Amino acid sequence: MSLTAHRFQAFDLLATPVAVLDGQGGIRFANAALEDAMGLSRRSLHGTHMPDYFLDPQPLTHALVGAQSNEFAALRYEAQLRRLHHNDSLPVHVIVAPTDQAQEVIVELLPVEQQTRQEREERLLEQAQANKELIRNLAHEIKNPLGGIRGSAQLLEMELDNKELTEYTQVIIHEADRLQTLVDRLLAPHRRPHVVGDVNIHEVCERVRALILAEFPKGLKVRRDYDISIPEFRGDREQLIQTVLNITHNAAQALQERIAQGDAQITFKSRILRQVTFGKQRYRLALELHVMDNGPGVPDSIKDRIFFPLISGREGGSGLGLTLAQTFVQQHHGMIECDSEPGRTDFKIMIPLP
């Protein structure tokens, strides 16, 4: 291994294509992700002129001149990367930065699609954190006066002789209890301790499958597409069961018409992801669990808000199931996403593996 390759071998762990160039734009080192993006081996790339791999080579050429004269610490711009063996180009966000060595520059190529996904993940994390704080604060604000309302109604009922009037106090007590139940559900994930143990994700799926088929015994098939090589990992088994159950139960509720027709289908699909980045972290291995259904899809009106609290796509829904699912997955340092269109809805859960 050359000295340059040894210095930059850690770049092979990145999912982002990276090249180390000399002052004239010759490639000194290309990481594995750049090999994949270009469809060329690093041996083929070594020594070639990096600007030539862009539809417009001028921005990189000018950036190399600027880097040598210390005009900037890092330069960013959008470009089209030519992929010779793919017969197409790849839109990328280019980041050019000089190293601590003279006549040496690092070029990072962030595919625009990947950048968009990372920005979406960051927004989801920020929204989830804001939701969590809103739920907790709102629940506590409701909880305190609620006890007073219920207690006052009970005292008032004891003073009333007219049974017709006690019907009104019973309504107050009943509605106060209903709100109390809602508040308890809002606060539940923040109260319950995180109980960590060894988790087999397929045992989790099988438990949920049994529960769903017991509730919907006819007209619904729950298929399995498991990667049995997925190892056990440390996690809260009950939280993960609740997570998968909430998603699957929502799917079954949305499949009512197809259940009546006898062709409703939910699929559990598990896979291993390698060298993946999500939630601003890079992981060597991660679990990818899909819960897919052939229902009507998530309504467009709520598609961007389905993980918000109290947002539901069906009559009578509490709108808390997916919010709790998201909270539980994030407590496992994971991410949950949804891709939906009529006839296919796919909830994807990603959790780091050891």
Secondary structure, 3 states (H helix, E strand, C coil): CCHHHHHCHHHHHCCCCEEEEECCCEEEEECHHHHHHHCCCHHHHCCCEHHHHECCCHHHHHHHHHHHCCCCCCEEEEEEEEECCCCEEEEEEEEEEECCCCCEEEEEEEEHHHHHHHHHHHHHHHHHHHHHHHHHHHHHHHHHHHHHHHHHHHHHHHHCCCHHHHHHHHHHHHHHHHHHHHHHHHHHHHHCCCCCEEECHHHHHHHHHHHHHHHCCCCEEEEEECCCCCCCEEECHHHHHHHHHHHHHHHHHHCHHHHHHCCEEEEEEEEEEEEEEECCEEEEEEEEEEEEECCCCCCCCCHHHCCCCCCCCCCCCCCCHHHHHHHHHHHCCCEEEEEEECCEEEEEEEEECC
